[in-house]
Amino acid sequence: MRGKYAATAAAMLAAALLAGCGGTTAGPGSSETSPSAGGTSGATSVAVTALTVTMRESNQATATKDFVLLCDGATPQAGSTVPDPAAACAAVAAVGVLGFGPTDPKKACTMQAGPPTVAVVEGTVAGRPVNSTLTQRNGCAIAQWQALAPLFAGMPAAN
């Protein structure tokens, strides 16, 4: 008797799984769509990385340089205003959202200081929020700055 119920349950599970193997249905807010009858996709690319960068020569400086970076993965999208969008998208994709976080307070950093340049970066990286102020106050911060250097093109950086 127990085997009969197990066989029935297995058949129902298999049917349910096979029913889910059809085409993909995009939900509200999804960038995924099913192909049209013509064989092309109606999907539009969504910039999953969208950043605004405000650069100042120092904390006291009032003049700023403002840039926008829009990327789908490591691919730049229209509307990016950084000098080299491809290099900036690649750099951001390489470090991800963690590349904008604070440096590890337990890590020993050299006491060298770079230029007083400040970058305020806001937006999203791979769909995750970013709100970061980056400087070159020590060796760890300089390494973080250098990893994102294409995003800060044209601003002084430590050698």
Buried (B, 14 or more C-beta within 10 A) or exposed (E): EEEEEEEEEEEEEEEEEEEEEEEEEEEEEEEEEEEEEEEEEEEEEBBBBBBBBBBBBEEEEEEEBEBBBBBBBBBBBEEBEBEBBBBBBBBBBEBEBEBBEEBEEEEEBEEEBBBBBBBBBBBBBEEEEBEBEBBBBBBBBBBBBBBBEBBBBEBEBBE
